[in-house]
Amino acid sequence: MAGASRFATSVLNDRRFDGLPPRRPAAVLAQLSVTVQDQLIDAARELASQARKLRFRAPVSHVYNPLVYAWNGHEVFLRRFGGSQKEVVFLGMNPGPFGMAQTGVPFGEISAVRDWMKIVAAIERPDREHPRRPIQGFACPRSEISGRRLWGLFEQRFGDAENFFARHFVVNYCPLAFLDEGGRNLTPDKLPAAEKEGLERICDAHLRRVIEILGPRWIIGVGDFAARRAEGVAGGLPISIGRILHPSPASPAANRDWTGKATNQLQALGVWK
């Protein structure tokens, strides 16, 4: 795609998204007796809508918005596990190419989503897809190592998914996955300042809304980036903010007993006994 990097890349409008039920204004939600799931779903729809309006330039070549094409998986996740307020919210950075980008679930390692959470959903495809990073949904043969480690820790400690989600929840700060022309994953912290500012504006607003809905005692940033964003959004609120080592295989420290290190960090914070 010669010369493509000279042009702005956008999260393309997807008419399939227009078939979803309309988002309800916050003022209406406040006046209605709505479930926690409904509030989370409305907040996610609003985030998806705002994210579609953003524009990104090189080095970003392709932008995936799984809150649009993988909405089926995300909505099932919110409805199944977002039915009550939580004590602890784990905050990730953004979708991984073989995790949430495929399933619509944060850190969405396919086997964890399918076999542990018992979620299987029809995943569509983005209008503009990178040939090296196809969206195959639950048929994707690749493993999201970060998700495998994170959900594996929770399964090891809590057994059934319902036991974990009774007190805990997991969300991503940013809903978008970014790829360069070669198909390499780009994280939000690597974006140019002007584009990062616009992205952070809508992601901060969504995180504040999630905090209002779930009322957590703790926000745990999975990695430094997420912890810093949580501190910026929740600073001054009666919420404790901590962080754990990100489980990415790109981190040498995470490749040596990440499960033990993350458990020790959570116990030192007082989140887990």
ZAPA-136728 format. One record per residue (C-alpha): residue in one letter; x, y, z. Coordinates in Angstrom, 3 decimals. Layout:
BEGIN
<site rest="A" x="X" y="Y" z="Z"/>
...
This chain:
BEGIN
<site rest="M" x="0.000" y="0.000" z="0.000"/>
<site rest="A" x="2.518" y="2.556" z="-1.240"/>
<site rest="G" x="2.277" y="6.008" z="0.284"/>
<site rest="A" x="-0.439" y="4.993" z="2.735"/>
<site rest="S" x="1.525" y="6.355" z="5.675"/>
<site rest="R" x="1.150" y="9.903" z="4.324"/>
<site rest="F" x="-2.566" y="9.860" z="4.982"/>
<site rest="A" x="-4.555" y="9.897" z="8.196"/>
<site rest="T" x="-5.920" y="6.551" z="9.296"/>
<site rest="S" x="-9.332" y="6.583" z="10.923"/>
<site rest="V" x="-11.472" y="4.123" z="12.765"/>
<site rest="L" x="-13.799" y="3.606" z="9.833"/>
<site rest="N" x="-17.536" y="3.878" z="10.215"/>
<site rest="D" x="-19.064" y="0.447" z="10.398"/>
<site rest="R" x="-22.738" y="0.343" z="9.479"/>
<site rest="R" x="-23.153" y="-2.908" z="11.367"/>
<site rest="F" x="-22.650" y="-0.911" z="14.550"/>
<site rest="D" x="-25.621" y="1.263" z="13.633"/>
<site rest="G" x="-27.859" y="-1.761" z="14.103"/>
<site rest="L" x="-27.130" y="-1.858" z="17.828"/>
<site rest="P" x="-29.667" y="-0.397" z="20.246"/>
<site rest="P" x="-29.083" y="3.332" z="20.708"/>
<site rest="R" x="-27.045" y="4.588" z="23.638"/>
<site rest="R" x="-29.014" y="6.215" z="26.405"/>
<site rest="P" x="-27.959" y="9.659" z="27.677"/>
<site rest="A" x="-26.385" y="9.694" z="31.140"/>
<site rest="A" x="-29.200" y="11.880" z="32.435"/>
<site rest="V" x="-31.729" y="9.269" z="31.376"/>
<site rest="L" x="-29.713" y="6.477" z="32.953"/>
<site rest="A" x="-29.641" y="8.363" z="36.235"/>
<site rest="Q" x="-33.425" y="8.526" z="36.276"/>
<site rest="L" x="-34.018" y="4.879" z="35.417"/>
<site rest="S" x="-33.622" y="1.783" z="37.506"/>
<site rest="V" x="-31.089" y="0.127" z="35.215"/>
<site rest="T" x="-28.791" y="-2.762" z="35.928"/>
<site rest="V" x="-25.053" y="-2.464" z="36.342"/>
<site rest="Q" x="-24.698" y="-4.420" z="33.087"/>
<site rest="D" x="-26.866" y="-1.929" z="31.229"/>
<site rest="Q" x="-24.811" y="0.981" z="32.513"/>
<site rest="L" x="-21.540" y="-0.690" z="31.512"/>
<site rest="I" x="-22.965" y="-1.489" z="28.089"/>
<site rest="D" x="-24.082" y="2.091" z="27.528"/>
<site rest="A" x="-20.664" y="3.360" z="28.614"/>
<site rest="A" x="-18.951" y="0.967" z="26.198"/>
<site rest="R" x="-21.197" y="2.047" z="23.332"/>
<site rest="E" x="-20.358" y="5.664" z="24.027"/>
<site rest="L" x="-16.632" y="4.896" z="24.096"/>
<site rest="A" x="-16.895" y="2.998" z="20.808"/>
<site rest="S" x="-18.751" y="5.895" z="19.216"/>
<site rest="Q" x="-16.214" y="8.464" z="20.383"/>
<site rest="A" x="-13.264" y="6.294" z="19.332"/>
<site rest="R" x="-14.619" y="6.011" z="15.784"/>
<site rest="K" x="-14.237" y="9.774" z="15.356"/>
<site rest="L" x="-10.506" y="9.821" z="16.078"/>
<site rest="R" x="-7.866" y="10.116" z="13.361"/>
<site rest="F" x="-4.330" y="8.778" z="13.463"/>
<site rest="R" x="-1.298" y="9.343" z="11.236"/>
<site rest="A" x="1.930" y="7.448" z="10.618"/>
<site rest="P" x="3.388" y="5.338" z="12.077"/>
<site rest="V" x="-0.194" y="4.083" z="12.606"/>
<site rest="S" x="-1.440" y="2.349" z="9.467"/>
<site rest="H" x="-4.444" y="0.348" z="10.713"/>
<site rest="V" x="-6.753" y="0.815" z="13.692"/>
<site rest="Y" x="-8.967" y="-1.955" z="15.057"/>
<site rest="N" x="-11.963" y="-1.123" z="17.224"/>
<site rest="P" x="-13.201" y="-4.414" z="18.715"/>
<site rest="L" x="-16.040" y="-2.558" z="20.449"/>
<site rest="V" x="-17.512" y="-2.410" z="16.933"/>
<site rest="Y" x="-16.718" y="-5.609" z="15.010"/>
<site rest="A" x="-16.298" y="-7.800" z="18.149"/>
<site rest="W" x="-19.201" y="-6.201" z="20.014"/>
<site rest="N" x="-20.972" y="-9.554" z="20.365"/>
<site rest="G" x="-18.164" y="-10.941" z="22.521"/>
<site rest="H" x="-17.805" y="-7.766" z="24.555"/>
<site rest="E" x="-21.493" y="-7.493" z="25.323"/>
<site rest="V" x="-21.686" y="-11.112" z="26.474"/>
<site rest="F" x="-18.689" y="-10.460" z="28.750"/>
<site rest="L" x="-20.362" y="-7.405" z="30.301"/>
<site rest="R" x="-23.715" y="-9.113" z="30.721"/>
<site rest="R" x="-22.286" y="-12.301" z="32.191"/>
<site rest="F" x="-19.762" y="-10.831" z="34.599"/>
<site rest="G" x="-20.635" y="-7.142" z="35.017"/>
<site rest="G" x="-23.808" y="-7.633" z="37.026"/>
<site rest="S" x="-22.699" y="-6.096" z="40.319"/>
<site rest="Q" x="-20.366" y="-3.533" z="41.791"/>
<site rest="K" x="-16.803" y="-4.726" z="42.350"/>
<site rest="E" x="-14.134" y="-4.295" z="44.989"/>
<site rest="V" x="-11.177" y="-4.572" z="42.594"/>
<site rest="V" x="-10.880" y="-3.421" z="38.980"/>
<site rest="F" x="-7.826" y="-4.507" z="36.993"/>
<site rest="L" x="-6.998" y="-1.954" z="34.292"/>
<site rest="G" x="-5.171" y="-2.954" z="31.123"/>
<site rest="M" x="-3.720" y="-0.727" z="28.431"/>
<site rest="N" x="-5.422" y="-1.638" z="25.123"/>
<site rest="P" x="-6.423" y="-4.701" z="23.061"/>
<site rest="G" x="-3.757" y="-7.171" z="22.057"/>
<site rest="P" x="-3.797" y="-8.437" z="18.449"/>
<site rest="F" x="-4.488" y="-12.038" z="19.528"/>
<site rest="G" x="-6.637" y="-11.254" z="22.546"/>
<site rest="M" x="-9.359" y="-8.629" z="22.755"/>
<site rest="A" x="-8.876" y="-7.839" z="19.069"/>
<site rest="Q" x="-10.117" y="-11.372" z="18.355"/>
<site rest="T" x="-12.692" y="-11.966" z="21.108"/>
<site rest="G" x="-13.887" y="-8.566" z="22.332"/>
<site rest="V" x="-12.872" y="-9.468" z="25.908"/>
<site rest="P" x="-10.032" y="-7.609" z="27.703"/>
<site rest="F" x="-6.837" y="-9.695" z="27.689"/>
<site rest="G" x="-9.027" y="-12.079" z="25.684"/>
<site rest="E" x="-6.882" y="-15.182" z="25.375"/>
<site rest="I" x="-9.176" y="-17.445" z="23.366"/>
<site rest="S" x="-8.959" y="-20.561" z="25.519"/>
<site rest="A" x="-9.587" y="-18.540" z="28.696"/>
<site rest="V" x="-12.601" y="-16.794" z="27.184"/>
<site rest="R" x="-14.046" y="-19.931" z="25.607"/>
<site rest="D" x="-13.250" y="-22.575" z="28.231"/>
<site rest="W" x="-13.075" y="-20.650" z="31.530"/>
<site rest="M" x="-15.564" y="-17.838" z="30.989"/>
<site rest="K" x="-17.741" y="-20.022" z="28.733"/>
<site rest="I" x="-18.072" y="-17.217" z="26.181"/>
<site rest="V" x="-18.288" y="-17.929" z="22.467"/>
<site rest="A" x="-19.602" y="-15.263" z="20.118"/>
<site rest="A" x="-19.769" y="-14.503" z="16.419"/>
<site rest="I" x="-17.000" y="-12.019" z="15.662"/>
<site rest="E" x="-17.185" y="-9.913" z="12.527"/>
<site rest="R" x="-14.250" y="-8.227" z="10.829"/>
<site rest="P" x="-13.096" y="-4.621" z="10.644"/>
<site rest="D" x="-13.708" y="-2.854" z="7.363"/>
<site rest="R" x="-9.985" y="-2.251" z="6.907"/>
<site rest="E" x="-7.893" y="-5.226" z="7.925"/>
<site rest="H" x="-4.125" y="-5.633" z="7.891"/>
<site rest="P" x="-3.179" y="-8.742" z="5.867"/>
<site rest="R" x="-0.677" y="-9.790" z="8.524"/>
<site rest="R" x="-3.141" y="-9.397" z="11.384"/>
<site rest="P" x="-6.410" y="-10.970" z="10.236"/>
<site rest="I" x="-9.362" y="-11.084" z="12.583"/>
<site rest="Q" x="-10.354" y="-14.725" z="12.886"/>
<site rest="G" x="-12.339" y="-14.503" z="16.093"/>
<site rest="F" x="-12.437" y="-17.695" z="18.134"/>
<site rest="A" x="-10.798" y="-19.562" z="15.246"/>
<site rest="C" x="-7.565" y="-17.583" z="15.680"/>
<site rest="P" x="-4.732" y="-20.108" z="16.237"/>
<site rest="R" x="-2.446" y="-17.622" z="18.020"/>
<site rest="S" x="-2.203" y="-17.271" z="21.784"/>
<site rest="E" x="-2.316" y="-13.953" z="23.640"/>
<site rest="I" x="0.398" y="-14.662" z="26.187"/>
<site rest="S" x="-0.432" y="-11.671" z="28.396"/>
<site rest="G" x="-4.025" y="-12.836" z="28.618"/>
<site rest="R" x="-3.036" y="-16.440" z="29.177"/>
<site rest="R" x="-0.920" y="-15.397" z="32.147"/>
<site rest="L" x="-3.436" y="-12.962" z="33.635"/>
<site rest="W" x="-6.525" y="-15.168" z="33.373"/>
<site rest="G" x="-4.430" y="-18.197" z="34.300"/>
<site rest="L" x="-3.518" y="-16.518" z="37.592"/>
<site rest="F" x="-7.161" y="-15.792" z="38.332"/>
<site rest="E" x="-8.245" y="-19.322" z="37.467"/>
<site rest="Q" x="-5.482" y="-20.781" z="39.618"/>
<site rest="R" x="-6.490" y="-18.681" z="42.617"/>
<site rest="F" x="-10.285" y="-18.603" z="42.318"/>
<site rest="G" x="-11.218" y="-21.729" z="40.409"/>
<site rest="D" x="-14.466" y="-20.919" z="38.612"/>
<site rest="A" x="-14.763" y="-17.635" z="36.736"/>
<site rest="E" x="-17.834" y="-16.710" z="38.789"/>
<site rest="N" x="-15.735" y="-16.772" z="41.965"/>
<site rest="F" x="-13.265" y="-14.274" z="40.513"/>
<site rest="F" x="-15.873" y="-11.936" z="39.055"/>
<site rest="A" x="-17.875" y="-11.813" z="42.283"/>
<site rest="R" x="-15.389" y="-9.205" z="43.576"/>
<site rest="H" x="-13.193" y="-8.396" z="40.566"/>
<site rest="F" x="-13.485" y="-7.029" z="37.064"/>
<site rest="V" x="-11.110" y="-6.335" z="34.171"/>
<site rest="V" x="-11.299" y="-3.431" z="31.731"/>
<site rest="N" x="-8.981" y="-1.861" z="29.196"/>
<site rest="Y" x="-8.176" y="1.829" z="29.326"/>
<site rest="C" x="-8.058" y="2.258" z="25.539"/>
<site rest="P" x="-10.464" y="0.357" z="23.241"/>
<site rest="L" x="-8.302" y="0.538" z="20.118"/>
<site rest="A" x="-5.506" y="-1.624" z="18.736"/>
<site rest="F" x="-2.914" y="0.102" z="16.544"/>
<site rest="L" x="-0.757" y="-1.461" z="13.818"/>
<site rest="D" x="2.022" y="0.007" z="11.730"/>
<site rest="E" x="2.449" y="-0.714" z="8.015"/>
<site rest="G" x="4.341" y="-3.913" z="8.743"/>
<site rest="G" x="1.610" y="-5.180" z="11.067"/>
<site rest="R" x="3.538" y="-4.566" z="14.271"/>
<site rest="N" x="1.555" y="-3.704" z="17.372"/>
<site rest="L" x="1.804" y="-0.074" z="18.545"/>
<site rest="T" x="0.831" y="0.859" z="22.094"/>
<site rest="P" x="-1.046" y="4.104" z="22.892"/>
<site rest="D" x="1.885" y="5.603" z="24.771"/>
<site rest="K" x="3.843" y="5.654" z="21.488"/>
<site rest="L" x="1.347" y="7.902" z="19.678"/>
<site rest="P" x="2.200" y="11.524" z="18.817"/>
<site rest="A" x="1.257" y="13.961" z="21.581"/>
<site rest="A" x="-1.678" y="15.570" z="19.763"/>
<site rest="E" x="-3.286" y="12.238" z="18.910"/>
<site rest="K" x="-2.609" y="10.859" z="22.370"/>
<site rest="E" x="-4.327" y="13.873" z="23.934"/>
<site rest="G" x="-7.563" y="13.274" z="22.041"/>
<site rest="L" x="-7.487" y="9.572" z="22.823"/>
<site rest="E" x="-6.835" y="10.130" z="26.515"/>
<site rest="R" x="-9.721" y="12.566" z="26.736"/>
<site rest="I" x="-12.317" y="9.962" z="25.792"/>
<site rest="C" x="-10.596" y="7.099" z="27.628"/>
<site rest="D" x="-10.338" y="9.122" z="30.844"/>
<site rest="A" x="-14.038" y="9.935" z="30.617"/>
<site rest="H" x="-14.898" y="6.260" z="30.129"/>
<site rest="L" x="-12.725" y="5.160" z="33.039"/>
<site rest="R" x="-14.396" y="7.740" z="35.295"/>
<site rest="R" x="-17.778" y="6.368" z="34.245"/>
<site rest="V" x="-16.699" y="2.781" z="34.947"/>
<site rest="I" x="-15.544" y="3.851" z="38.413"/>
<site rest="E" x="-18.915" y="5.494" z="39.054"/>
<site rest="I" x="-20.760" y="2.360" z="37.954"/>
<site rest="L" x="-18.649" y="-0.285" z="39.689"/>
<site rest="G" x="-17.648" y="1.686" z="42.808"/>
<site rest="P" x="-14.359" y="-0.190" z="43.381"/>
<site rest="R" x="-12.143" y="0.093" z="46.439"/>
<site rest="W" x="-9.081" y="-0.704" z="44.339"/>
<site rest="I" x="-7.906" y="-0.013" z="40.815"/>
<site rest="I" x="-4.918" y="-2.127" z="39.882"/>
<site rest="G" x="-2.994" y="-1.007" z="36.823"/>
<site rest="V" x="-1.647" y="-3.945" z="34.862"/>
<site rest="G" x="1.635" y="-2.252" z="34.023"/>
<site rest="D" x="2.896" y="1.268" z="34.606"/>
<site rest="F" x="0.930" y="2.955" z="31.808"/>
<site rest="A" x="-2.444" y="1.798" z="33.114"/>
<site rest="A" x="-1.525" y="2.679" z="36.687"/>
<site rest="R" x="-0.536" y="6.214" z="35.674"/>
<site rest="R" x="-3.808" y="6.715" z="33.792"/>
<site rest="A" x="-5.746" y="5.453" z="36.822"/>
<site rest="E" x="-3.878" y="7.865" z="39.068"/>
<site rest="G" x="-4.737" y="10.743" z="36.753"/>
<site rest="V" x="-8.416" y="9.851" z="36.622"/>
<site rest="A" x="-9.079" y="8.663" z="40.173"/>
<site rest="G" x="-6.697" y="10.901" z="42.093"/>
<site rest="G" x="-8.564" y="12.500" z="44.976"/>
<site rest="L" x="-11.287" y="9.858" z="45.033"/>
<site rest="P" x="-11.592" y="7.437" z="47.963"/>
<site rest="I" x="-10.006" y="4.681" z="45.881"/>
<site rest="S" x="-6.680" y="2.952" z="46.373"/>
<site rest="I" x="-4.540" y="2.587" z="43.265"/>
<site rest="G" x="-1.857" y="-0.022" z="42.807"/>
<site rest="R" x="0.012" y="-1.739" z="40.037"/>
<site rest="I" x="1.305" y="-5.145" z="39.104"/>
<site rest="L" x="3.938" y="-6.189" z="36.614"/>
<site rest="H" x="2.544" y="-6.413" z="33.100"/>
<site rest="P" x="2.469" y="-10.057" z="31.931"/>
<site rest="S" x="3.749" y="-9.254" z="28.433"/>
<site rest="P" x="6.496" y="-11.573" z="27.160"/>
<site rest="A" x="8.276" y="-8.418" z="26.001"/>
<site rest="S" x="9.164" y="-7.843" z="29.658"/>
<site rest="P" x="12.103" y="-10.019" z="30.777"/>
<site rest="A" x="10.860" y="-9.816" z="34.381"/>
<site rest="A" x="7.449" y="-11.170" z="33.338"/>
<site rest="N" x="9.047" y="-14.242" z="31.792"/>
<site rest="R" x="10.369" y="-15.403" z="35.170"/>
<site rest="D" x="7.482" y="-16.507" z="37.419"/>
<site rest="W" x="5.068" y="-13.701" z="36.544"/>
<site rest="T" x="2.311" y="-15.464" z="38.500"/>
<site rest="G" x="4.339" y="-15.471" z="41.698"/>
<site rest="K" x="5.472" y="-11.883" z="41.290"/>
<site rest="A" x="1.972" y="-10.556" z="40.588"/>
<site rest="T" x="0.540" y="-12.512" z="43.531"/>
<site rest="N" x="3.209" y="-11.120" z="45.852"/>
<site rest="Q" x="2.495" y="-7.576" z="44.649"/>
<site rest="L" x="-1.243" y="-7.943" z="45.255"/>
<site rest="Q" x="-0.660" y="-9.401" z="48.704"/>
<site rest="A" x="1.804" y="-6.634" z="49.608"/>
<site rest="L" x="-0.802" y="-4.043" z="48.604"/>
<site rest="G" x="-3.407" y="-5.747" z="50.748"/>
<site rest="V" x="-5.676" y="-6.549" z="47.804"/>
<site rest="W" x="-5.342" y="-10.282" z="48.378"/>
<site rest="K" x="-4.586" y="-12.075" z="51.638"/>
